[in-house]
């Protein structure tokens, strides 16, 4: 077995162990579900409020956006936080010291995070049909579209989490990521149709993957008639695939380059300078 294949095999085993540990830990699962549970409770309270121009529940319309929010928080922010923490406690340095250790480490971290992100997106759907009538969860087409968009979303956001975690050297500096993320959540149509925002905010939101992920999940989970509340009164499936695909391509292109720079830059405790002996 080649060293690369051995590293990938080790990474797969690490991902399996990490995911099993996280998925069976009440604390880990609650950490993934905390924000969507709070958001779902708020949307349930607003279930009698309707989407402007329709008789459809605003709470039901917002559910796919909440799932998109959780994908970003668990996938992008969670992976960035993990990498930053592992840099601070020298976990990455130990992986780097092992032949092909970085490949195995990243394979394990990325796959386990992908599993937790998918779990955080799918678990809230279990009670959703009982709380939010109107979702199209009873057809195989819905689930196929949902899984396909979720896979594309993971390809788009996880490399961005790797890049961000590689650039931030201190866990305390993660606020530089979380604050813009909160602002992005406010303008991406997660809790309210984006058509209610000014044109310039609509244009800004469409530059980022969160809007397109929310649109993708709405197109999979909501009736076709709800497309009238979207921009251009359409789900825009082709544009959604192209936008998420572009972010995935950009992330997959840049992540290896940023990781190599990080690996070259990182070192353990700086070596002591040899004292200069006066002549």
N, C-alpha and C positions, 0 to 999 in steps of 0.2 A: 504493500500500500504506500502510495506517495505521501510525502509530508503534508501537502495541501489537502489531500483527501482525508488524511488522518485528522488534520485540524478541523475540517468541516464536520467530520464525524463526532469529534469531541464537542464542537459547538452545538450540534443537534442534540447530543446527550445533555449538555448543559441547559439548553433551552427547555428540554422536557422536564428536567428536575426543577428548574426555576419556575416554570409555569405551573407545575403540580403544586409546588410550595405556595405560590401566590394565590392560585385558584382555590386552595383549601384553607387559606388564612382569612378569618373573618375580618381582620384589620385591613388586609390588602384589598379584599373585595369591597369593603365599605369605602376605602379610599378611592376606588375606581367609580363607585356608584353614588358617592356623596352629592356631587353637583347635579347629576341628572335627577336624582330623587327629589332634591329641593326644587329644581326647575319644574319637574312633573307635578309636584304638589301645587305650585303656583299656577301652572296651566290648568290643572283640574279645578282650581277655584275660579278661573276665568272661562270655564267650559261653556257658560251661557253667553259669553261675548262672541260676536260673529266677525268673520273676516269682512272688511269693508266691501260693499257691493255684492255680497253673497249672504246666504243663510247658514253657512258652514261654521262650525265651532272654531274659534281662534285657538283654543287649547289643542284640538286635534291637528290643526294646521301647523302648530309650532312643534309638535312632537318630533318630526324628522330633523328639524334644526337643532333640537336638544341633543339628539343622538350624534349629529355632526359635531356639536360642541364637545361632546365627550371624546370623540375620536381625536380631536385636536389636543385636548387637555391630557388625555391618557397617552396618546401616541407621540405627538410632537413634544409637548412640555415634559411629559414623564420620562421619555428617553433622554432628552437634553439634561434633565436633573440627574438621572442615573449616571450618565457619562461624566458630568461635572463632579459629582460626589466621588466617583471612582478615581478621578484624577487627583482629587484632594487627598484621598487616603492611600494613594500609590498602588491601587489595584491595577490600573492601566500600566503602570511601570513594571509590575511583576509579570503581567501578560506579555509585555514587550520583551522582557528578558528571556522568554521561552520561545524556541524556534516555532514560527508560525502561530505564536500565542495570540497575537492581535486578531488574526482571522477567526480563531476559535472563540475568542472572547466576544467579538462583535456579532458573530453568527448567533451565539447563545443569547446575548442581550437583545438583539433586534427581533429574533423569532419569539422569545418569551414576551417581549413588549407587544408584539403584534397579536399574540394570543390573548393577552389581557385587554388590549384595545378592542378586539372583536367581541370578547366576553362582555365588556362594558357597553358595547353598542347593542348587543342582542338580548341581554338579560332584561333591560327595561321593556322589551317588546312582549314579554310574557303576560304582564297584567294590562298592557296597553289596550287590547280590544275591549276589555271590560270597563276601562276608565274613559276611553276616547272612542266612541262609536264613529264609524265612517272610514276607518283605515281599511285598506285593501290587502289584508293579510291572509286571505283564504285561498289565494290562487298560487300555483307553482311559479307563474310568471313573475309575481311580486317577489318571491324569495330568490329566484335566479337573478333578477335585476338588483335586488338588495345586496346579495353576496358579491356580484360582479363589481358594483360601485364601491363596496367596502374594500375589496381587494385593491382596486385602483387607488382608492383614498390612502390605503396603507403605503402603497408605493410612492405616493406623493408626499406624505407627511413624515414618515419615518426617516428617510435620508435627511430631511431638513432638521429633524431632532438630532441626528448624528452630527451634522455640521454645527448647529448651535452649541451642543455640548462640547464640541472640540474647540470652539472659539472662546467659550467662557471658562476662565480658570478658577473662579471662586464661587462656591454655592451661594454666597450672599449676593452675588451679582445677578442671580436669576430674575430678580425683580425687573431688570432691564428687558426681560422677555415677557413676563407675566402682565405687566402694565399695558404694553401695546396689544397683547392678546385680548385683554378685557375690552379695550377700545374697539378692536376688530369685531369682537362678539356683538358689540352694540350696533354696528353698521352693516352686518352681513345678513340681515333678514332672519336671524335665529329666532327671535321672540315676536317679531312683527313683520309683516310684508315689507320688503325693501322698497316697494313702490311708494311708500309713505315718506321716504327720505328725499332730500334735495338731490338734484341730478348729479352734482359733483361728488356727493357721498356714494351714490349708486355706482358711479364710474370707479371710485376708489376701491369699493368693496370687491368689485369684479377683478381687480388685479391680484387677489389672494385666493388660495385654494379653499378657504373656509366657506365662502359664498357658494362656490361651485359644488362643494360636497353637500351643503345643505340643500341646494337645488336638486342634486342627484337623488338624495334620499326622499325628498318630497315627491319627485316624479315616480319613485318606486312605491311609496306608501299611501299616496293620496289619490282621490278620484281625478280623472282627466279634466273634469269641470273646474277644478281648483287652479288649473294653469292660467285662468283669466286674471288671477291675482299676481302673476309673475310679470317680469319685464317682457315686453313683446307678446304678452299673453300666451306664452309657450314654455314648455319644459326645456327646450333647446338641448336635446340630447347630444347632438353632434358637437356643439360648442362646449358642453360639459365634459365630454370625453377628451376633446382636444386640450381644454384648459388643465384638467387634472393630469393628462398625459404629459403636457409640457412641464408642469411642476415636477412630476416624477422623473422625467428625463434630465431636467436641470439638477435635481437633487442627486440622482445617481451619477451624474457626470462630475459634480463638485465634491461629493462626499469623500471619494478616495484621495483626491488631491489635498483636501483639508486635513484628513486623517494622517496622511504622510507628513505634512508639515507639523502637526501636533506631535507625532511620534518622534520626529527629529528634535523638536524643541524641548519636549519633556525630558527631565532627568531626575534623579533622586536628589538627596541632599547635596547641595553644591560642594565640590571638593575644597578642602581647606588650601589656602595658598601657603606655599612653602615660605617660611620667613626668610627675609633677605639678610644675609650675614654681612655686616659692615666690613668694608675692606680694612 
